[in-house]
Amino acid sequence: MIKSRICEILGIRYPIIQGGMAWIADASLAAAVSNAGGLGLISSVNAGTEAVRDEIRKCRQLTDKPFGVNIMLQAPNAAEIAQLVIDEGVKVITTGAGSPAPYMEAWKAAGIKVIPVIASVALALKVQALGATALVAEGAESGGHVGELHTMALLPQVADAVDIPVIGAGGIADARQAAAAFILGADAIQVGTRFLAAEECTVHQNYKDRILKATDNSTMVTGKTLGHPVRSLKSPFSTTFAKMEADPAVKPEEILAFGTGALRKAAKEGDPNGSYMAGEAAGMVNRIEPARAIVEDLILGAEKILRKAATEHIE
Ligand code: TUI
């Protein structure tokens, strides 16, 4: 078994957490991942704060294992969600797309384990100083909001810089990439895109179909000019967005308005003009299967690879 302090800290069997995918990660997926021995996460980006409360309560019905909530810090209801997790007795949270500093004290006082998602060494050091339990170092291969550095360079630099456990993320969709993350210094992995193809993932079937059809160069990053780079599948939406960004006659407000609600449209309605956020490894996701099969393939597969590596590459 892969040894990891994260398993003891979080009370989970396997060192894998599920990405808190906005509009996608609900009680169904989170409970399935937790029941499989990983840490499932519910996204705070849903149809409002009360909908998130419902998902937390539903998840408790579906699993007796630990699960968490991902808080998207740039969302307009971030402060409400920050209080909701305290009120609902959530034990672990991950945060994304910003600094968790304003809420850290309250979460720590409530005994919540806080695991910020970061994309640079500077922010890793900052969240460690703020008292983070662990962190997710997310490389720019990942889907959705991305930083500058990619996993291969980010992960070892973050692992060297901090003492708290590091969860590697960005571009991990198979057992080889999982094994590589452990070699690069990760104590655990976070996986998003591959869980889009979980049977228990309730995202619209069109979204799943697009992931299954994706190839190596199916994703692109838009939003850099707006200071909010996002990786998604190439689509009429993302190419139009990129054209608007390149056109000096189009104002940033118009581009922002064009993007508003696009992820929800893709995830909930399968709208061809929606934003299909996905990581670079989408091209490796080729079948729908239970979350348990994904968890076991990644972790037990990584274990096999790590054992074999010691004999295969060295005479
Ligand atoms: O947050 C993510 N990925 C996301 S959030 C999201 S929701 C969305 N919806 C509609 C349009 C756009 C996005 C989809 N995907 N990943 C975690 C992550 N956080 N990656 C990078 C960061 C990050 C970046 C800057 C964390 C902190 C940070 O701090 C800047 C600061 O405030 O110092």
Boltz pocket constraint, residues with backbone or C-beta under 6 A from the ligand:
constraints:
  - pocket:
      binder: B
      contacts: [[A, 22], [A, 45], [A, 72], [A, 95], [A, 96], [A, 97], [A, 98], [A, 99], [A, 117], [A, 118], [A, 119], [A, 123], [A, 138], [A, 143], [A, 144], [A, 145], [A, 146], [A, 147], [A, 230], [A, 259], [A, 263], [A, 277]]
      max_distance: 6.0
